[in-house]
Amino acid sequence: MADDRRTLLLTGASRGIGHATVRKFNAEGWRVITCSRQPFPEQCPWGGGQENHVVLDLSDPADTINAVGIIQEKLDGRLDALVNNAGISPKGPEGERLNTLDTGLMDWGKVFHVNFFASVVLARGLKDELAAAKGAVVNVTSIAGSRVHPFAGAAYATSKAALAALTREMAHDFGPMGVRVNAIAPGEVETAILSPGTDKIVEKLPMQRLGQPEEVASAIYFLCSDQSSYISGAEIEVNGAQHV
Ligand SMILES: NC(=O)c1ccc[n+]([C@@H]2O[C@H](COP(=O)([O-])OP(=O)(O)OC[C@H]3O[C@@H](n4cnc5c(N)ncnc54)[C@H](OP(=O)(O)O)[C@@H]3O)[C@@H](O)[C@H]2O)c1
């Protein structure tokens, strides 16, 4: 029997915001295809997740380009949503912030491959499938892309600023295909990516609490749903008013 569910492809589903997002889409009746370095997480399954998981290291350009074909074989010629969520934020040996003076070029490049170039490769590689479904792309940026952050390093911040610019460029180029492209920029969300000391930032936030991964997942879902059918090229802040 043909599977007439909408299909999501999301990078970095094994934990955090990505994991909450695939659970949300699954609960809403979507088919979910995922990729990350780890195998499918047995401890937190969602329907059909095992056979729809692609083990992939997005820091490896050849691996990422090769994965496009593997993903296409899992699609029926249509992709309703691509969420570029996987991201890394490396720290120094003592957990310190890496600034523009002390970030090694190889490390900087690796951050750009995961946080930025992988989004280009997947979106371009799957443009026909996205166009066939009149689908949506959501890039997960960060508040660190628009201001210096006490913990997020220079490589991370510049990769997220580039991803925000890519969202604008892609909205322009994919729009004629009927594909919408948006970004969400989280603030401090309770996941493994946070650094010790985040509680000091949170005390000063207007909403005075961390965000939960499910609260970010809802914003991503909105941008992939018909509720946002005329929104493209936008970056939505999901940060409890941290940016004001
Ligand atoms: N949490 C926050 O406060 C916050 C704030 C602003 C922006 N963000 C952004 O939100 C997104 C999700 O963050 P998170 O907090 O949920 O992070 P997380 O808990 O650290 O999860 C990151 C995900 O990315 C995957 N990943 C990392 N490196 C990868 C690679 N080389 N290849 C493939 N997959 C890779 C990981 O899976 P594997 O380990 O299995 O590969 C994991 O599923 C990121 O883009 C992050 O920059 C988060």
The ligand as an SDF file (V2000), in Angstrom:
LIG
                    3D

 48 52  0  0  0  0  0  0  0  0999 V2000
   20.5960   23.9050   22.9400 N   0  0  0  0  0  0  0  0  0  0  0  0
   20.6960   25.1820   22.7070 C   0  0  0  0  0  0  0  0  0  0  0  0
   20.6380   25.9840   23.6560 O   0  0  0  0  0  0  0  0  0  0  0  0
   20.8700   25.7280   21.3190 C   0  0  0  0  0  0  0  0  0  0  0  0
   20.8940   27.1250   21.1780 C   0  0  0  0  0  0  0  0  0  0  0  0
   21.0350   27.6490   19.8950 C   0  0  0  0  0  0  0  0  0  0  0  0
   21.1370   26.8260   18.7990 C   0  0  0  0  0  0  0  0  0  0  0  0
   21.1160   25.4680   18.9840 N   0  0  0  0  0  0  0  0  0  0  0  0
   21.2360   24.6400   17.7820 C   0  0  0  0  0  0  0  0  0  0  0  0
   20.2350   23.6530   17.7710 O   0  0  0  0  0  0  0  0  0  0  0  0
   20.7020   22.4940   17.0710 C   0  0  0  0  0  0  0  0  0  0  0  0
   20.5030   21.2790   17.9510 C   0  0  0  0  0  0  0  0  0  0  0  0
   21.2060   21.5250   19.1410 O   0  0  0  0  0  0  0  0  0  0  0  0
   21.0770   20.6050   20.4400 P   0  0  0  0  0  0  0  0  0  0  0  0
   21.2520   21.5100   21.5950 O   0  0  0  0  0  0  0  0  0  0  0  0
   19.8730   19.7530   20.3600 O   0  0  0  0  0  0  0  0  0  0  0  0
   22.4340   19.7740   20.2730 O   0  0  0  0  0  0  0  0  0  0  0  0
   22.8880   18.3430   20.7960 P   0  0  0  0  0  0  0  0  0  0  0  0
   22.0260   17.9120   21.9310 O   0  0  0  0  0  0  0  0  0  0  0  0
   24.3480   18.4610   21.0050 O   0  0  0  0  0  0  0  0  0  0  0  0
   22.5650   17.4340   19.5020 O   0  0  0  0  0  0  0  0  0  0  0  0
   23.2770   17.6360   18.3210 C   0  0  0  0  0  0  0  0  0  0  0  0
   22.8160   16.6370   17.2710 C   0  0  0  0  0  0  0  0  0  0  0  0
   23.6430   16.8110   16.1130 O   0  0  0  0  0  0  0  0  0  0  0  0
   24.1660   15.5460   15.7090 C   0  0  0  0  0  0  0  0  0  0  0  0
   25.5030   15.7300   15.1570 N   0  0  0  0  0  0  0  0  0  0  0  0
   26.5610   16.3740   15.7230 C   0  0  0  0  0  0  0  0  0  0  0  0
   27.6380   16.2690   14.9300 N   0  0  0  0  0  0  0  0  0  0  0  0
   27.2620   15.5550   13.8390 C   0  0  0  0  0  0  0  0  0  0  0  0
   27.9380   15.0990   12.6780 C   0  0  0  0  0  0  0  0  0  0  0  0
   29.2390   15.3520   12.4730 N   0  0  0  0  0  0  0  0  0  0  0  0
   27.2510   14.3920   11.7680 N   0  0  0  0  0  0  0  0  0  0  0  0
   25.9420   14.1010   11.9690 C   0  0  0  0  0  0  0  0  0  0  0  0
   25.2480   14.4950   13.0320 N   0  0  0  0  0  0  0  0  0  0  0  0
   25.8970   15.2160   13.9730 C   0  0  0  0  0  0  0  0  0  0  0  0
   24.1960   14.7370   16.9970 C   0  0  0  0  0  0  0  0  0  0  0  0
   24.0570   13.3400   16.7140 O   0  0  0  0  0  0  0  0  0  0  0  0
   25.2910   12.3060   16.7750 P   0  0  0  0  0  0  0  0  0  0  0  0
   26.1060   12.6150   17.9890 O   0  0  0  0  0  0  0  0  0  0  0  0
   24.6310   10.9760   16.7550 O   0  0  0  0  0  0  0  0  0  0  0  0
   26.0460   12.5370   15.5030 O   0  0  0  0  0  0  0  0  0  0  0  0
   22.9560   15.2220   17.7340 C   0  0  0  0  0  0  0  0  0  0  0  0
   21.8250   14.4760   17.3380 O   0  0  0  0  0  0  0  0  0  0  0  0
   22.1730   22.7720   16.7270 C   0  0  0  0  0  0  0  0  0  0  0  0
   22.2800   23.2270   15.3980 O   0  0  0  0  0  0  0  0  0  0  0  0
   22.5520   23.8700   17.6930 C   0  0  0  0  0  0  0  0  0  0  0  0
   23.6090   24.6610   17.2070 O   0  0  0  0  0  0  0  0  0  0  0  0
   20.9860   24.8960   20.2070 C   0  0  0  0  0  0  0  0  0  0  0  0
  1  2  1  0
  2  3  2  0
  2  4  1  0
  4  5  1  0
  4 48  2  0
  5  6  2  0
  6  7  1  0
  7  8  2  0
  8  9  1  0
  8 48  1  0
  9 10  1  0
  9 46  1  0
 10 11  1  0
 11 12  1  0
 11 44  1  0
 12 13  1  0
 13 14  1  0
 14 15  2  0
 14 16  1  0
 14 17  1  0
 17 18  1  0
 18 19  2  0
 18 20  1  0
 18 21  1  0
 21 22  1  0
 22 23  1  0
 23 24  1  0
 23 42  1  0
 24 25  1  0
 25 26  1  0
 25 36  1  0
 26 27  1  0
 26 35  1  0
 27 28  2  0
 28 29  1  0
 29 30  1  0
 29 35  2  0
 30 31  1  0
 30 32  2  0
 32 33  1  0
 33 34  2  0
 34 35  1  0
 36 37  1  0
 36 42  1  0
 37 38  1  0
 38 39  2  0
 38 40  1  0
 38 41  1  0
 42 43  1  0
 44 45  1  0
 44 46  1  0
 46 47  1  0
M  CHG  2   8   1  16  -1
M  END
$$$$
